[in-house]
Amino acid sequence: MARLTIALLLSAAVSACGVGAAYAVSPLAAASRAGDVAEIDRLLAGGADINAGSGVNDWPPVIHAIHKRQLVALGHLLDRGAAVDAPLRSRALSVARGSGDEDAVLAILNVHRQAAVASAEP
């Protein structure tokens, strides 16, 4: 009985402080976290915002992919047009540093930046 009471109290506390649905990740972020490139494409074709933040940290899908070490998904999101401005790049590298993928993420971001510069040239 004591365990049930504790579980109910914890559940009520979590609900009261806003944890739960308010911090849910978007379907695109979930696909990015799972590395599901086909689902990423399906969601983007359906109008999903490639740069929309979600989750407790309001991360865009590229950061969710980095956090879960889904580097193929990261590259795919960048290829599909995900924005990476200076503040996002800094955040991406910070998250990558925490997961031990900083060098790989830096390489992917640099390739994307070089491609974007090359396509902007006349």
N, CA, C and O atoms as CSV, one atom per row, in Angstrom:
chain,resi,resn,atom,element,x,y,z
A,1,MET,N,N,0.822,-1.187,0.000
A,1,MET,CA,C,0.000,0.000,0.000
A,1,MET,C,C,0.870,1.255,0.000
A,1,MET,O,O,0.551,2.239,-0.667
A,2,ALA,N,N,1.975,1.213,0.756
A,2,ALA,CA,C,2.855,2.377,0.842
A,2,ALA,C,C,3.462,2.687,-0.524
A,2,ALA,O,O,3.603,3.853,-0.894
A,3,ARG,N,N,3.824,1.640,-1.277
A,3,ARG,CA,C,4.407,1.854,-2.607
A,3,ARG,C,C,3.396,2.503,-3.548
A,3,ARG,O,O,3.749,3.394,-4.321
A,4,LEU,N,N,2.163,2.066,-3.486
A,4,LEU,CA,C,1.115,2.644,-4.332
A,4,LEU,C,C,0.905,4.111,-3.976
A,4,LEU,O,O,0.741,4.952,-4.859
A,5,THR,N,N,0.908,4.412,-2.695
A,5,THR,CA,C,0.728,5.793,-2.250
A,5,THR,C,C,1.873,6.662,-2.750
A,5,THR,O,O,1.642,7.775,-3.224
A,6,ILE,N,N,3.098,6.170,-2.651
A,6,ILE,CA,C,4.259,6.925,-3.116
A,6,ILE,C,C,4.176,7.139,-4.625
A,6,ILE,O,O,4.448,8.235,-5.116
A,7,ALA,N,N,3.804,6.105,-5.351
A,7,ALA,CA,C,3.687,6.219,-6.808
A,7,ALA,C,C,2.633,7.251,-7.188
A,7,ALA,O,O,2.852,8.050,-8.098
A,8,LEU,N,N,1.505,7.243,-6.509
A,8,LEU,CA,C,0.450,8.217,-6.791
A,8,LEU,C,C,0.891,9.638,-6.452
A,8,LEU,O,O,0.590,10.576,-7.190
A,9,LEU,N,N,1.600,9.799,-5.341
A,9,LEU,CA,C,2.099,11.120,-4.967
A,9,LEU,C,C,3.111,11.635,-5.991
A,9,LEU,O,O,3.075,12.808,-6.365
A,10,LEU,N,N,4.003,10.771,-6.439
A,10,LEU,CA,C,4.984,11.169,-7.441
A,10,LEU,C,C,4.302,11.549,-8.746
A,10,LEU,O,O,4.670,12.535,-9.385
A,11,SER,N,N,3.321,10.773,-9.130
A,11,SER,CA,C,2.588,11.068,-10.357
A,11,SER,C,C,1.897,12.423,-10.259
A,11,SER,O,O,1.921,13.201,-11.212
A,12,ALA,N,N,1.295,12.703,-9.138
A,12,ALA,CA,C,0.626,13.985,-8.941
A,12,ALA,C,C,1.627,15.129,-8.947
A,12,ALA,O,O,1.348,16.197,-9.491
A,13,ALA,N,N,2.788,14.914,-8.348
A,13,ALA,CA,C,3.820,15.957,-8.312
A,13,ALA,C,C,4.337,16.253,-9.709
A,13,ALA,O,O,4.539,17.413,-10.069
A,14,VAL,N,N,4.549,15.215,-10.491
A,14,VAL,CA,C,5.020,15.404,-11.868
A,14,VAL,C,C,3.976,16.167,-12.669
A,14,VAL,O,O,4.319,17.088,-13.410
A,15,SER,N,N,2.724,15.802,-12.534
A,15,SER,CA,C,1.653,16.498,-13.254
A,15,SER,C,C,1.543,17.949,-12.809
A,15,SER,O,O,1.323,18.838,-13.632
A,16,ALA,N,N,1.692,18.189,-11.533
A,16,ALA,CA,C,1.545,19.541,-11.004
A,16,ALA,C,C,2.662,20.465,-11.460
A,16,ALA,O,O,2.441,21.665,-11.622
A,17,CYS,N,N,3.869,19.921,-11.672
A,17,CYS,CA,C,4.977,20.797,-12.055
A,17,CYS,C,C,5.099,20.932,-13.563
A,17,CYS,O,O,6.024,21.584,-14.047
A,18,GLY,N,N,4.195,20.337,-14.307
A,18,GLY,CA,C,4.170,20.574,-15.743
A,18,GLY,C,C,5.009,19.616,-16.560
A,18,GLY,O,O,5.117,19.795,-17.773
A,19,VAL,N,N,5.597,18.626,-15.959
A,19,VAL,CA,C,6.372,17.653,-16.714
A,19,VAL,C,C,5.405,16.719,-17.403
A,19,VAL,O,O,4.383,16.349,-16.825
A,20,GLY,N,N,5.704,16.336,-18.611
A,20,GLY,CA,C,4.835,15.425,-19.343
A,20,GLY,C,C,4.586,15.939,-20.730
A,20,GLY,O,O,5.528,16.207,-21.476
A,21,ALA,N,N,3.331,16.081,-21.089
A,21,ALA,CA,C,2.961,16.471,-22.444
A,21,ALA,C,C,3.545,17.821,-22.841
A,21,ALA,O,O,3.850,18.033,-24.014
A,22,ALA,N,N,3.706,18.730,-21.896
A,22,ALA,CA,C,4.256,20.042,-22.219
A,22,ALA,C,C,5.684,19.942,-22.737
A,22,ALA,O,O,6.148,20.838,-23.441
A,23,TYR,N,N,6.378,18.879,-22.403
A,23,TYR,CA,C,7.762,18.714,-22.813
A,23,TYR,C,C,7.948,17.591,-23.819
A,23,TYR,O,O,9.071,17.147,-24.056
A,24,ALA,N,N,6.873,17.137,-24.401
A,24,ALA,CA,C,6.964,16.053,-25.378
A,24,ALA,C,C,7.736,16.522,-26.604
A,24,ALA,O,O,7.679,17.691,-26.987
A,25,VAL,N,N,8.463,15.580,-27.210
A,25,VAL,CA,C,9.164,15.921,-28.446
A,25,VAL,C,C,8.202,15.780,-29.612
A,25,VAL,O,O,7.272,14.974,-29.573
A,26,SER,N,N,8.434,16.565,-30.640
A,26,SER,CA,C,7.605,16.504,-31.840
A,26,SER,C,C,7.838,15.177,-32.562
A,26,SER,O,O,8.849,14.515,-32.327
A,27,PRO,N,N,6.922,14.787,-33.431
A,27,PRO,CA,C,7.151,13.567,-34.210
A,27,PRO,C,C,8.453,13.635,-35.030
A,27,PRO,O,O,9.145,12.628,-35.182
A,28,LEU,N,N,8.780,14.816,-35.551
A,28,LEU,CA,C,10.025,14.950,-36.319
A,28,LEU,C,C,11.239,14.794,-35.416
A,28,LEU,O,O,12.220,14.159,-35.801
A,29,ALA,N,N,11.185,15.358,-34.236
A,29,ALA,CA,C,12.281,15.184,-33.282
A,29,ALA,C,C,12.402,13.716,-32.883
A,29,ALA,O,O,13.514,13.202,-32.762
A,30,ALA,N,N,11.277,13.035,-32.677
A,30,ALA,CA,C,11.312,11.613,-32.318
A,30,ALA,C,C,11.946,10.791,-33.437
A,30,ALA,O,O,12.753,9.901,-33.171
A,31,ALA,N,N,11.588,11.085,-34.684
A,31,ALA,CA,C,12.188,10.369,-35.815
A,31,ALA,C,C,13.683,10.662,-35.898
A,31,ALA,O,O,14.472,9.777,-36.228
A,32,SER,N,N,14.071,11.890,-35.604
A,32,SER,CA,C,15.483,12.276,-35.617
A,32,SER,C,C,16.247,11.554,-34.511
A,32,SER,O,O,17.366,11.090,-34.728
A,33,ARG,N,N,15.653,11.460,-33.342
A,33,ARG,CA,C,16.270,10.757,-32.215
A,33,ARG,C,C,16.437,9.275,-32.509
A,33,ARG,O,O,17.376,8.637,-32.034
A,34,ALA,N,N,15.514,8.734,-33.301
A,34,ALA,CA,C,15.567,7.305,-33.649
A,34,ALA,C,C,16.428,7.041,-34.886
A,34,ALA,O,O,16.746,5.892,-35.192
A,35,GLY,N,N,16.801,8.105,-35.590
A,35,GLY,CA,C,17.575,7.924,-36.818
A,35,GLY,C,C,16.746,7.387,-37.964
A,35,GLY,O,O,17.286,6.770,-38.882
A,36,ASP,N,N,15.456,7.609,-37.929
A,36,ASP,CA,C,14.531,7.075,-38.926
A,36,ASP,C,C,14.395,8.068,-40.090
A,36,ASP,O,O,13.507,8.921,-40.094
A,37,VAL,N,N,15.289,7.938,-41.071
A,37,VAL,CA,C,15.346,8.860,-42.200
A,37,VAL,C,C,14.061,8.809,-43.033
A,37,VAL,O,O,13.589,9.846,-43.499
A,38,ALA,N,N,13.499,7.630,-43.221
A,38,ALA,CA,C,12.256,7.513,-43.989
A,38,ALA,C,C,11.125,8.269,-43.298
A,38,ALA,O,O,10.329,8.934,-43.960
A,39,GLU,N,N,11.049,8.172,-41.988
A,39,GLU,CA,C,10.010,8.890,-41.237
A,39,GLU,C,C,10.272,10.394,-41.275
A,39,GLU,O,O,9.330,11.182,-41.368
A,40,ILE,N,N,11.530,10.798,-41.206
A,40,ILE,CA,C,11.870,12.214,-41.338
A,40,ILE,C,C,11.336,12.743,-42.661
A,40,ILE,O,O,10.692,13.791,-42.699
A,41,ASP,N,N,11.601,12.017,-43.751
A,41,ASP,CA,C,11.129,12.438,-45.068
A,41,ASP,C,C,9.602,12.481,-45.135
A,41,ASP,O,O,9.030,13.408,-45.709
A,42,ARG,N,N,8.951,11.489,-44.555
A,42,ARG,CA,C,7.487,11.449,-44.569
A,42,ARG,C,C,6.916,12.648,-43.826
A,42,ARG,O,O,5.976,13.286,-44.299
A,43,LEU,N,N,7.479,12.952,-42.672
A,43,LEU,CA,C,6.988,14.077,-41.873
A,43,LEU,C,C,7.245,15.420,-42.566
A,43,LEU,O,O,6.395,16.310,-42.542
A,44,LEU,N,N,8.411,15.555,-43.175
A,44,LEU,CA,C,8.703,16.796,-43.900
A,44,LEU,C,C,7.776,16.957,-45.099
A,44,LEU,O,O,7.317,18.064,-45.382
A,45,ALA,N,N,7.496,15.862,-45.805
A,45,ALA,CA,C,6.565,15.914,-46.938
A,45,ALA,C,C,5.171,16.318,-46.475
A,45,ALA,O,O,4.406,16.915,-47.234
A,46,GLY,N,N,4.845,15.991,-45.234
A,46,GLY,CA,C,3.540,16.336,-44.675
A,46,GLY,C,C,3.491,17.732,-44.076
A,46,GLY,O,O,2.458,18.143,-43.548
A,47,GLY,N,N,4.598,18.467,-44.152
A,47,GLY,CA,C,4.591,19.848,-43.686
A,47,GLY,C,C,5.229,20.109,-42.336
A,47,GLY,O,O,5.106,21.215,-41.809
A,48,ALA,N,N,5.907,19.125,-41.759
A,48,ALA,CA,C,6.554,19.347,-40.464
A,48,ALA,C,C,7.609,20.447,-40.592
A,48,ALA,O,O,8.284,20.559,-41.615
A,49,ASP,N,N,7.741,21.248,-39.549
A,49,ASP,CA,C,8.725,22.331,-39.517
A,49,ASP,C,C,10.078,21.744,-39.117
A,49,ASP,O,O,10.253,21.274,-37.993
A,50,ILE,N,N,11.022,21.776,-40.042
A,50,ILE,CA,C,12.329,21.158,-39.831
A,50,ILE,C,C,13.136,21.833,-38.725
A,50,ILE,O,O,14.087,21.249,-38.206
A,51,ASN,N,N,12.765,23.049,-38.368
A,51,ASN,CA,C,13.521,23.793,-37.360
A,51,ASN,C,C,12.761,24.013,-36.052
A,51,ASN,O,O,13.259,24.699,-35.160
A,52,ALA,N,N,11.566,23.440,-35.928
A,52,ALA,CA,C,10.751,23.667,-34.726
A,52,ALA,C,C,11.367,23.003,-33.502
A,52,ALA,O,O,11.785,21.846,-33.545
A,53,GLY,N,N,11.412,23.748,-32.429
A,53,GLY,CA,C,11.917,23.208,-31.179
A,53,GLY,C,C,10.861,22.386,-30.456
A,53,GLY,O,O,9.662,22.626,-30.594
A,54,SER,N,N,11.328,21.409,-29.681
A,54,SER,CA,C,10.429,20.615,-28.858
A,54,SER,C,C,11.227,19.944,-27.750
A,54,SER,O,O,12.458,19.939,-27.764
A,55,GLY,N,N,10.517,19.388,-26.808
A,55,GLY,CA,C,11.159,18.725,-25.683
A,55,GLY,C,C,11.476,19.710,-24.571
A,55,GLY,O,O,11.216,20.906,-24.695
A,56,VAL,N,N,12.024,19.212,-23.510
A,56,VAL,CA,C,12.281,20.008,-22.322
A,56,VAL,C,C,13.234,21.172,-22.609
A,56,VAL,O,O,13.125,22.224,-21.979
A,57,ASN,N,N,14.163,20.998,-23.548
A,57,ASN,CA,C,15.119,22.054,-23.882
A,57,ASN,C,C,14.733,22.843,-25.121
A,57,ASN,O,O,15.481,23.719,-25.555
A,58,ASP,N,N,13.568,22.543,-25.699
A,58,ASP,CA,C,13.083,23.207,-26.906
A,58,ASP,C,C,14.097,23.113,-28.044
A,58,ASP,O,O,14.324,24.077,-28.774
A,59,TRP,N,N,14.701,21.934,-28.179
A,59,TRP,CA,C,15.700,21.707,-29.225
A,59,TRP,C,C,15.042,21.480,-30.575
A,59,TRP,O,O,13.968,20.883,-30.643
A,60,PRO,N,N,15.668,21.947,-31.653
A,60,PRO,CA,C,15.216,21.575,-32.996
A,60,PRO,C,C,15.639,20.128,-33.278
A,60,PRO,O,O,16.472,19.581,-32.556
A,61,PRO,N,N,15.084,19.511,-34.305
A,61,PRO,CA,C,15.413,18.115,-34.598
A,61,PRO,C,C,16.909,17.826,-34.762
A,61,PRO,O,O,17.365,16.744,-34.392
A,62,VAL,N,N,17.684,18.776,-35.313
A,62,VAL,CA,C,19.119,18.498,-35.473
A,62,VAL,C,C,19.792,18.269,-34.127
A,62,VAL,O,O,20.673,17.415,-34.023
A,63,ILE,N,N,19.406,19.002,-33.106
A,63,ILE,CA,C,20.014,18.811,-31.782
A,63,ILE,C,C,19.550,17.492,-31.174
A,63,ILE,O,O,20.336,16.802,-30.525
A,64,HIS,N,N,18.289,17.137,-31.373
A,64,HIS,CA,C,17.814,15.832,-30.892
A,64,HIS,C,C,18.613,14.702,-31.540
A,64,HIS,O,O,18.969,13.732,-30.871
A,65,ALA,N,N,18.895,14.820,-32.830
A,65,ALA,CA,C,19.681,13.788,-33.523
A,65,ALA,C,C,21.080,13.687,-32.929
A,65,ALA,O,O,21.588,12.587,-32.708
A,66,ILE,N,N,21.697,14.826,-32.674
A,66,ILE,CA,C,23.044,14.827,-32.091
A,66,ILE,C,C,23.024,14.210,-30.698
A,66,ILE,O,O,23.883,13.400,-30.353
A,67,HIS,N,N,22.037,14.601,-29.909
A,67,HIS,CA,C,21.936,14.105,-28.528
A,67,HIS,C,C,21.862,12.579,-28.483
A,67,HIS,O,O,22.409,11.952,-27.575
A,68,LYS,N,N,21.187,11.993,-29.460
A,68,LYS,CA,C,21.035,10.533,-29.485
A,68,LYS,C,C,22.044,9.856,-30.422
A,68,LYS,O,O,21.907,8.678,-30.750
A,69,ARG,N,N,23.053,10.618,-30.846
A,69,ARG,CA,C,24.151,10.085,-31.673
A,69,ARG,C,C,23.649,9.510,-32.998
A,69,ARG,O,O,24.149,8.494,-33.480
A,70,GLN,N,N,22.668,10.170,-33.567
A,70,GLN,CA,C,22.102,9.763,-34.862
A,70,GLN,C,C,22.676,10.679,-35.946
A,70,GLN,O,O,21.993,11.567,-36.457
A,71,LEU,N,N,23.942,10.443,-36.283
A,71,LEU,CA,C,24.656,11.342,-37.176
A,71,LEU,C,C,24.167,11.249,-38.619
A,71,LEU,O,O,24.248,12.232,-39.356
A,72,VAL,N,N,23.667,10.099,-39.034
A,72,VAL,CA,C,23.074,9.987,-40.376
A,72,VAL,C,C,21.827,10.874,-40.443
A,72,VAL,O,O,21.611,11.577,-41.431
A,73,ALA,N,N,21.025,10.838,-39.404
A,73,ALA,CA,C,19.832,11.691,-39.360
A,73,ALA,C,C,20.229,13.162,-39.353
A,73,ALA,O,O,19.580,13.978,-40.007
A,74,LEU,N,N,21.280,13.509,-38.626
A,74,LEU,CA,C,21.761,14.889,-38.609
A,74,LEU,C,C,22.124,15.339,-40.021
A,74,LEU,O,O,21.674,16.392,-40.473
A,75,GLY,N,N,22.927,14.556,-40.712
A,75,GLY,CA,C,23.309,14.904,-42.072
A,75,GLY,C,C,22.104,15.023,-42.989
A,75,GLY,O,O,22.043,15.912,-43.838
A,76,HIS,N,N,21.154,14.128,-42.814
A,76,HIS,CA,C,19.953,14.151,-43.652
A,76,HIS,C,C,19.128,15.410,-43.395
A,76,HIS,O,O,18.648,16.041,-44.336
A,77,LEU,N,N,18.965,15.772,-42.135
A,77,LEU,CA,C,18.227,16.990,-41.803
A,77,LEU,C,C,18.907,18.213,-42.415
A,77,LEU,O,O,18.237,19.109,-42.927
A,78,LEU,N,N,20.218,18.248,-42.361
A,78,LEU,CA,C,20.943,19.372,-42.953
A,78,LEU,C,C,20.773,19.383,-44.471
A,78,LEU,O,O,20.594,20.440,-45.077
A,79,ASP,N,N,20.831,18.216,-45.067
A,79,ASP,CA,C,20.619,18.119,-46.521
A,79,ASP,C,C,19.224,18.580,-46.908
A,79,ASP,O,O,19.024,19.130,-47.991
A,80,ARG,N,N,18.270,18.359,-46.031
A,80,ARG,CA,C,16.872,18.732,-46.313
A,80,ARG,C,C,16.564,20.189,-45.960
A,80,ARG,O,O,15.431,20.638,-46.133
A,81,GLY,N,N,17.557,20.926,-45.469
A,81,GLY,CA,C,17.371,22.354,-45.262
A,81,GLY,C,C,17.298,22.846,-43.833
A,81,GLY,O,O,16.915,23.993,-43.604
A,82,ALA,N,N,17.651,22.021,-42.868
A,82,ALA,CA,C,17.648,22.488,-41.480
A,82,ALA,C,C,18.625,23.652,-41.340
A,82,ALA,O,O,19.736,23.614,-41.870
A,83,ALA,N,N,18.201,24.669,-40.633
A,83,ALA,CA,C,19.025,25.863,-40.439
A,83,ALA,C,C,20.039,25.632,-39.326
A,83,ALA,O,O,19.733,25.031,-38.297
A,84,VAL,N,N,21.245,26.121,-39.556
A,84,VAL,CA,C,22.278,26.052,-38.522
A,84,VAL,C,C,22.994,27.398,-38.501
A,84,VAL,O,O,23.993,27.603,-39.190
A,85,ASP,N,N,22.454,28.315,-37.689
A,85,ASP,CA,C,23.108,29.606,-37.526
A,85,ASP,C,C,24.174,29.480,-36.435
A,85,ASP,O,O,24.342,28.408,-35.854
A,86,ALA,N,N,24.883,30.552,-36.159
A,86,ALA,CA,C,25.992,30.501,-35.199
A,86,ALA,C,C,25.556,30.036,-33.802
A,86,ALA,O,O,26.226,29.181,-33.224
A,87,PRO,N,N,24.454,30.567,-33.236
A,87,PRO,CA,C,24.060,30.086,-31.903
A,87,PRO,C,C,23.679,28.603,-31.898
A,87,PRO,O,O,24.003,27.877,-30.958
A,88,LEU,N,N,22.987,28.157,-32.955
A,88,LEU,CA,C,22.604,26.744,-33.021
A,88,LEU,C,C,23.833,25.869,-33.203
A,88,LEU,O,O,23.922,24.792,-32.614
A,89,ARG,N,N,24.772,26.320,-34.006
A,89,ARG,CA,C,26.019,25.572,-34.210
A,89,ARG,C,C,26.755,25.400,-32.879
A,89,ARG,O,O,27.258,24.320,-32.570
A,90,SER,N,N,26.809,26.469,-32.108
A,90,SER,CA,C,27.459,26.405,-30.802
A,90,SER,C,C,26.749,25.418,-29.883
A,90,SER,O,O,27.396,24.635,-29.188
A,91,ARG,N,N,25.417,25.456,-29.878
A,91,ARG,CA,C,24.635,24.530,-29.048
A,91,ARG,C,C,24.826,23.100,-29.530
A,91,ARG,O,O,24.946,22.179,-28.722
A,92,ALA,N,N,24.855,22.913,-30.850
A,92,ALA,CA,C,25.046,21.573,-31.422
A,92,ALA,C,C,26.377,20.989,-30.981
A,92,ALA,O,O,26.456,19.819,-30.604
A,93,LEU,N,N,27.417,21.801,-31.029
A,93,LEU,CA,C,28.732,21.307,-30.633
A,93,LEU,C,C,28.812,21.049,-29.134
A,93,LEU,O,O,29.519,20.142,-28.696
A,94,SER,N,N,28.099,21.835,-28.354
A,94,SER,CA,C,28.059,21.608,-26.910
A,94,SER,C,C,27.391,20.274,-26.590
A,94,SER,O,O,27.891,19.509,-25.765
A,95,VAL,N,N,26.267,19.996,-27.238
A,95,VAL,CA,C,25.579,18.714,-27.035
A,95,VAL,C,C,26.453,17.567,-27.533
A,95,VAL,O,O,26.541,16.518,-26.895
A,96,ALA,N,N,27.098,17.778,-28.681
A,96,ALA,CA,C,27.972,16.735,-29.239
A,96,ALA,C,C,29.150,16.451,-28.315
A,96,ALA,O,O,29.573,15.304,-28.168
A,97,ARG,N,N,29.663,17.482,-27.707
A,97,ARG,CA,C,30.785,17.319,-26.778
A,97,ARG,C,C,30.366,16.418,-25.622
A,97,ARG,O,O,31.136,15.570,-25.171
A,98,GLY,N,N,29.149,16.610,-25.152
A,98,GLY,CA,C,28.639,15.804,-24.043
A,98,GLY,C,C,28.470,14.332,-24.389
A,98,GLY,O,O,28.552,13.470,-23.513
A,99,SER,N,N,28.232,14.042,-25.669
A,99,SER,CA,C,28.046,12.643,-26.066
A,99,SER,C,C,29.305,12.037,-26.667
A,99,SER,O,O,29.315,10.862,-27.036
A,100,GLY,N,N,30.368,12.835,-26.767
A,100,GLY,CA,C,31.626,12.317,-27.299
A,100,GLY,C,C,31.702,12.332,-28.811
A,100,GLY,O,O,32.598,11.714,-29.386
A,101,ASP,N,N,30.780,13.026,-29.473
A,101,ASP,CA,C,30.741,13.056,-30.939
A,101,ASP,C,C,31.138,14.411,-31.514
A,101,ASP,O,O,30.810,14.702,-32.665
A,102,GLU,N,N,31.819,15.228,-30.765
A,102,GLU,CA,C,32.098,16.594,-31.221
A,102,GLU,C,C,32.829,16.620,-32.560
A,102,GLU,O,O,32.459,17.402,-33.436
A,103,ASP,N,N,33.848,15.795,-32.745
A,103,ASP,CA,C,34.602,15.811,-34.002
A,103,ASP,C,C,33.729,15.416,-35.186
A,103,ASP,O,O,33.795,16.039,-36.246
A,104,ALA,N,N,32.910,14.381,-35.008
A,104,ALA,CA,C,32.038,13.921,-36.094
A,104,ALA,C,C,30.998,14.980,-36.430
A,104,ALA,O,O,30.739,15.242,-37.605
A,105,VAL,N,N,30.409,15.583,-35.428
A,105,VAL,CA,C,29.391,16.607,-35.659
A,105,VAL,C,C,30.027,17.835,-36.309
A,105,VAL,O,O,29.440,18.423,-37.217
A,106,LEU,N,N,31.205,18.225,-35.862
A,106,LEU,CA,C,31.897,19.362,-36.465
A,106,LEU,C,C,32.163,19.099,-37.943
A,106,LEU,O,O,31.981,19.990,-38.774
A,107,ALA,N,N,32.587,17.900,-38.273
A,107,ALA,CA,C,32.832,17.552,-39.675
A,107,ALA,C,C,31.546,17.655,-40.501
A,107,ALA,O,O,31.562,18.194,-41.608
A,108,ILE,N,N,30.449,17.148,-39.974
A,108,ILE,CA,C,29.165,17.206,-40.692
A,108,ILE,C,C,28.725,18.658,-40.868
A,108,ILE,O,O,28.292,19.045,-41.954
A,109,LEU,N,N,28.831,19.456,-39.821
A,109,LEU,CA,C,28.433,20.859,-39.910
A,109,LEU,C,C,29.307,21.620,-40.906
A,109,LEU,O,O,28.812,22.471,-41.646
A,110,ASN,N,N,30.607,21.316,-40.926
A,110,ASN,CA,C,31.513,21.988,-41.859
A,110,ASN,C,C,31.213,21.624,-43.297
A,110,ASN,O,O,31.252,22.489,-44.172
A,111,VAL,N,N,30.916,20.363,-43.562
A,111,VAL,CA,C,30.560,19.944,-44.927
A,111,VAL,C,C,29.296,20.672,-45.361
A,111,VAL,O,O,29.208,21.151,-46.491
A,112,HIS,N,N,28.328,20.755,-44.473
A,112,HIS,CA,C,27.078,21.434,-44.808
A,112,HIS,C,C,27.328,22.924,-45.063
A,112,HIS,O,O,26.781,23.487,-46.011
A,113,ARG,N,N,28.147,23.561,-44.230
A,113,ARG,CA,C,28.429,24.982,-44.393
A,113,ARG,C,C,29.153,25.236,-45.715
A,113,ARG,O,O,28.854,26.211,-46.404
A,114,GLN,N,N,30.106,24.367,-46.076
A,114,GLN,CA,C,30.832,24.519,-47.333
A,114,GLN,C,C,29.895,24.365,-48.523
A,114,GLN,O,O,30.005,25.105,-49.501
A,115,ALA,N,N,28.975,23.409,-48.445
A,115,ALA,CA,C,28.001,23.200,-49.529
A,115,ALA,C,C,27.079,24.414,-49.658
A,115,ALA,O,O,26.743,24.821,-50.770
A,116,ALA,N,N,26.672,24.989,-48.533
A,116,ALA,CA,C,25.780,26.152,-48.566
A,116,ALA,C,C,26.497,27.356,-49.172
A,116,ALA,O,O,25.900,28.116,-49.936
A,117,VAL,N,N,27.766,27.531,-48.836
A,117,VAL,CA,C,28.540,28.639,-49.389
A,117,VAL,C,C,28.731,28.451,-50.895
A,117,VAL,O,O,28.586,29.398,-51.668
A,118,ALA,N,N,29.054,27.230,-51.300
A,118,ALA,CA,C,29.278,26.950,-52.710
A,118,ALA,C,C,28.008,27.181,-53.536
A,118,ALA,O,O,28.089,27.691,-54.654
A,119,SER,N,N,26.849,26.816,-53.008
A,119,SER,CA,C,25.609,26.995,-53.745
A,119,SER,C,C,25.176,28.458,-53.800
A,119,SER,O,O,24.392,28.832,-54.672
A,120,ALA,N,N,25.672,29.287,-52.890
A,120,ALA,CA,C,25.318,30.706,-52.868
A,120,ALA,C,C,26.196,31.521,-53.811
A,120,ALA,O,O,25.847,32.649,-54.158
A,121,GLU,N,N,27.323,30.969,-54.227
A,121,GLU,CA,C,28.230,31.689,-55.117
A,121,GLU,C,C,27.659,31.741,-56.529
A,121,GLU,O,O,27.017,30.793,-56.981
A,122,PRO,N,N,27.899,32.871,-57.235
A,122,PRO,CA,C,27.367,33.005,-58.609
A,122,PRO,C,C,28.078,32.129,-59.614
A,122,PRO,O,O,27.735,32.142,-60.796
